[in-house]
Amino acid sequence: MMPESAISAVERYAMLSHGDRVVVGLSGGADSVCLLSLLCSLREKYSLTVTAAHVNHGIRGGEAKRDEEFCTELCEKLGVHCEVLHADIPALAKQSGEGLEECGRRVRYEFFNSLCGENGKIAVAHNMNDVAETLIFNLTRGTALKGAGSILPVRDNVIRPLIDTPRSEIEAYLKETGLTYVTDSTNLENGYARNKIRNLVLPVLTEINPDAVGAMAAFCEGARDDAAFLDSLADGAFADCVKDVELDAEKFSQLNASVKGRVAKKYLESLTDADVLSKHVEDFLGFSQNGEALQTAGALRLVKRNGVIKPFEDCAAAFSVEFKKENCSVKYPYGEAHISIIGKKDLQNLNKALAENLIDCDKIADSLKLRSRSEGDAITLKKRGVTKTLKKLFNEAGIETSKRNTVAVLDSGGCAVWVEGFGVNKKFSADADSEKMLLITLGEGR
């Protein structure tokens, strides 16, 4: 009889859906053999397609070959298709600069994902003991609430049906059913930190409390719940404090310390692709209180001006040039605009592209400006009939923030009439009733 804790975990965390394709990471050890047996027992209930995936890491020689053969034979007995990958992890790790464990994990999950496809799931055999071991490992290295949560039951497309099952129950189940398994000899060596925890630390803790593993697993679950709650608070605070790329330093300073750290991390991650570490968050918190400038993750540079924190950029200077509604040339720092006033009789000499950018002179003032973008600028796109802010249009067009002030805007009475690269605001566009029309074209420097 499969451990009830495993069946319960599948249902509790909604790990499986009808018709799922599930790839099971099968090492041949007790945990993965139990996992494969569990999913086989659930095949009919959930209409599962189960595939086993075994990786020979090219490290343990004959023992690794033994494990591979065991897995293929087990899958034959259980009626499960088995895929095997041979990988020279030591060579790959040397090539990539990764540690053996890190490289092995990356290769395994790349293999698993290649088998499960876009909507498939990967089942791995972490159990309650692994949760306790990871908690101790994280606490020893130094961790916050997220690390105290240890291993997640579900993460993206990875599920862990044995997460609430202690290793003792797994071994009892295998003994009861007569399922055999193999033992990785390296798990018995205490040269690795996790092995020391498993073989030396946990036995001592279970002498103090026979249910130490269960107690630690319960703590981890509580930590995950608390972390999720604080994350939800941080999401709301982030939305309130951050507009575009700017953070309101005053609002930020009033946040609870736990929420503040989360908002800081989220803000930094929104500005850089580099890993944001605890040191970067600590530096940011100090800078938000007393600093004026900060260089942090991924060479990101931040400044604080007038109560606002934002990325430092060598932005082009804004400009504004006034002129009259008449035939003229308007020079500005980034080029020259040519203004032409035309009548209906001149339309036959215009190509279609220019004709679509004609502005009705009766809809604009006599005194005009050619200027940079201004806060709140928006235009109704003539072809699409939708109104968008220039900020949104520039974002969609991928115009770098540092270059946005170079984009010319024709202004009439504070309204954006025409925007370089986007055309005429529909409300000012010429139509069949227009008698006099203004055409703006860019010349030198553009």
N, C-alpha and C positions, 0 to 999 in steps of 0.2 A: 504494500500500500504506500503510495507516494506521500511524503511528509505533507501534512495539512498546511504547514506554514508556507510551502512553495505554491500550492494551489491558491491559497488565500492571497499571496503577494501578487500573483498574476491578475487576480480579479481586483484587488485593492488599488493597484496602480494602473489598471486598464492597459496592461502590457500587450495584449493580443486582441486582434479584431478578426472577424470572419474572413477567411480567404487569404490571410497573411502568408507571405513568403518569408521564412525565417532561416537564417544562416547561423548555425551553432558552432561556436569556437570549441573545437574538440582537441584537447591535448592528450587525452588518454588517462588523465588523473581522475581521482575519485569524484571531484566536484563536476568536471565536465561530462563524465559518464552518467552521473545522476541527472544532470541538466538535459542531456540528450534523451534519456529515458523518460523524463518528465514531458518533454515536448512531443515525443512519440505517443505518449498516453493521451495527449490533448489534440492529436491530429484530427480525429473524427469530430470532436466537439466544435472545433474552430475551422475545420476544413483547411488545415495548414499544409503548406508545401515545405517540408523540412529538408535542409541540406546541411551536411556536416563539413566543416572546413578545418583541415589540419596543416600546420606549418612545420616543416623540418628546417630548423634554423641553421643547420650545418655546424653545430657547436659540440654536441656530445657523442659524435661518432656512432659506434654500434648501438649505444643506448637509444639514440635518436631514431635509428633505423628500426629498432624494436618497437618504439612507440608508434611509428608510422604504420607498421604492419598490424599492430594491435588495433589501431583505429579503423583501418580498412576492413579488418575481419569483423570487428564489432558492428560496423555499419551494415555489412552483409547480413548478419544475424537479425538486425533490427529492421532491415528493409529500407535503409536510408542511403541516398546517394552521397558519396564522399568525394570531396575535392582536396587534393594535396598540392601544396606549394613547396618547392625546394628553394631555399634562399641561403646565400652565403652571408650571414649577418655580420661576422667579423670584417669581411671585406667591404661590405656596404657601409658599415659604421665608420671605418677608416676613411672611406671616400667622402662621406658626408660630414665627418667631424662629430658625429653623435656618439653617445655612450652605447654599449651593447644593448642594454635594457630599453633605452629610448628608441633606438633603431629597430629593434625587434618588434616593439609595440606598433610603431608606424607601419612597418611592412605587413604585420598581421591585419591591422584595420584597413589598410588599402586593399588587401586581398579579400577580406570579408565584404567590403563595400562593392568590390567589383563583381561579387557573386550575387549579392542581394538586390542589386539594381536600384532604381530611383525610389521605389516605395517599399522596399523590403526592410526587414528588421534583422539586427544582429543580436543574438543571445549569447551572453558570456556568463561564466559560472562563479562570479563573486558571491560569497556567502556571508553570514553574520560574523564569522571569525575574521574575515577579510576587512569588514567594517571596523571592528575593534582594533585590528592591527594597524589600519590606515590612520585611525584616530590617534593612536599612540605615536605613530611615525610623525604625523603632522604637528602634534603638540610638542614633540621633542625638538623639531626644527624651528618651531615658532609659527603660530597661525592665528588667524582671527576666526570669526564665527563661521565663515564659509568653509574653512578647512576643518572646523569642528564637526561639520555636517558629514565628513568622510565621503563615502561612495554613494552616488545618487542611484535610486532604484531604476530610473529611466532618464536617459540623456540623449536627446535627438532621436536617432533610430536604434540606439543601443538599449536593450532591456536586460534586467538581471533578476530572473525568477527566483533564484535561491537567496536573495538578499536578506530575507528574514529567517533563514534556516541555518542553525548552527552546524558546524562540521560533524559533531557527534551524531546528529540525526541523519546526515548524509551517509556516514559510514554504517550506521545501523540499517538504513534502507538497502544499501548495496549488499550487506551480509544477508539480509532477509530474502532478497530476490535472487541471490546467487550471481549478481553481476560482478565481474572482476575488473580490475583497473591496474595501471602501471604507476610506479613511483619514480619521480624525477630525483635522482641521487643528489643533485645540487640543493634540493630543498632541505636536506639533512645537514648541510654545511652551515656553519655560523659566521662565515665571512661576509655575508650580506646583511645589511641593517634589518631588513624585513624578516630574515630567517632568525636573527637574534631575538626579535620581538616575538615571533611565533614559537620558537623553541625554548627560549629562556625567560622572557618577561611574562607572557600570558600564563604559563604554568604557575608562576609565583602569585600572580593576581587572583587566579582561581582558587589558590589555597586560602586567600583572604575571604573571597566570596565565590562560592562554586558557580554562581550565575554572573560572574564578572563580565563575560562576553555579552550576555543579554542586557546587563545594566548599561554598558557602554553603547550598545546599539540603540537603546532607548534614548540615551543622552543625545546621540547623533541625530536621531529623528526630530527631537525637540529643537536642536540647533538649526536643522534645515527649515523647520516651520518658522522659527524666529527670523532667520535670514530672509526667507521669502516675504515675511511681513515688512521687514525693514526695507527690502528692495522695492516693495510697492509704494511705501512712503517716499522713498528716494525718487521714484519715477515721477510722482506728483510734484515733489520739490524741484526737480530738474526742469519740468515743464514751466514752473512758475519763475525760476531764477534765470533760465537761459533762453535768450531770443536770438535765433540765427547762430552766430558764433560768440555772442557777448553774454557774460555772466554778471548779474547784478550783485556786486560785492556786499552791499548792505543786507539784502535778503539772505544771501548765503551765510553771512556771519550770525544770523539769528537761528540757524538750523540746529537741531540736536546733533551732538557729536557723531553718533553712529550714522545718522542720515547724511551729515555733512561729508563724511569720508566717502560714502557711496556716490554722492552727487559729484564730488571732485573726480573720482575715478571715471565716472560716466562722461563727465565733461572732457577730460583729457583724452579718453578713447574716441570721442566724437571728432577730435581734431588731429589725431595721428594714427597711423597704422602700426606704430611700434608698440611693443608690449609695455603696458603701464603697471609698474611694480609698486609695492607698498612705499618704497623710498620716494617715488615720484609723487604719490599722494601726500605723504608727510611734508615734502618740500612745498607742494602747492598750498597746503593748509597754512604753513608759516608765511608764505608769500601773500596769501589773501588777507592776512591780518596786518602785516607790517611792510611788505615789500612793494617795490614799484616795477620790477622786471624779474623775469624768471626764464631760464632755459632748462627744459625738462625732457621727457621721453621723446626719442626720435628727433632731437635737436629743435623741438618745438619751442618757439619764443613767445612769451606772453608779457603783456604790459597791463598796468592798472592806471586808468585815467578817469578822473571825475566819477569815481565810484563804480566803474565798469572794468571788468577784466576781459581782455580779448587778445587774439593773436597779433603780434607785431608784424606789420607788413610795410615795405617801402612802397606805399601807394602813390600813384600818379596824383598830382595836385588837381583840385577841382577848378573849374573856370566858369565864367559867365560873361558874355559879350552882347550888348544891346545893339539893335539896328532897326531901321524903319522898313515897313512893308513896301519894298520897291526893288527894282533890279539893282543888285549889288553883289559884292563879294565880301564875305565875313571871314577874317582871319582869327584863328584861335590857337592855343598852344600846340594842338596836335594835328593841325591841318588847316584847310580852307574850304568854306562852303560857298557855293554859288547859288544866288537867289534869282529866280526868273519869274516875272508876272506875265501870264499868257491868257489869251482869250480863246473862245471856241474855235476860231479860224486856224489857230496854231496847232490844234490837236492832231491833224492829219500828218504833221511832221514828227510826231513823237512815237517812239516804239512802245509796245505794250507795257513793258516793265516800268518805264517812266510814267506812262499815263496812269498806272495804278497807284502812283505815289503823289498824285495831284491833290492839293489842299484848297478848299473853297475859301476864297479871300473874304467873303462876307461872314464867315464863321470864326474869324480870328481878328485880334486887335491890330491897330496900326503900328503899335510899338511891340516889337518881338525880342526874344532873347535866344541865343544859342548857348547852351550851358551843359554842365555835367548833370548826372542823375541827382535827384533830391529825394529825401525821405518821403515816402507815401506816393511817389510817382506811379501811375498806372495807365495803361492804354487798352482799348478794345481792339483786338486784332481783327483787321478787316476781313480776311479770308476765313477765319475760324469763328468769328462772332463771340469770342470769350474775352472777358476782361481779366487782365493779370497785372500784378505789380511788376515794376522793372526788376526788382530784386529776384522775383521768381523766374522771370524770363531770362535773366542773366545766369541764374543757377542752372536752368534747363539747357542753356546754350553753352555752358561750360566756360563762361568768361571769367578769367582769374580776378579775384577780388582786387588785386593791386592794379589792374588795368581798367577797372570799371569806370573810373572818372574820365577816361579818354573817349568814351562813347558819347557822341554828340546827341543832344536832345533839343528840339525846337519847342520853345515855351511861348504860350500866349495866355496872359493873365494868370500864371501859376499852373496852367495845365500842360501836360505833355502832348503836343500836337503830332510830332513825328519823332521817331527814335532810330538812330543809325543801325542798320542791320535788321530792323523789324518792320519799318514802314510807317504808314500814316494811321493815326488813331481814327477809328471808323466815324466817330462823331464829328470830325473835322474834314472828312474826306469829300472830295468833289463828286458831284453826281450829274445827271442829265440836265438839271436846272441851273447849274453853276455857270455864271457869266465870266467872272475873273477867277483865275486859279494861280496858286503859287507852287512852283516846283523848286525843290532843294536838291542839289547834287554836291557831292564832295570831290574836291580836287586834290591839290598838292598835299602830300603827306599821308593820303589815305589810299 
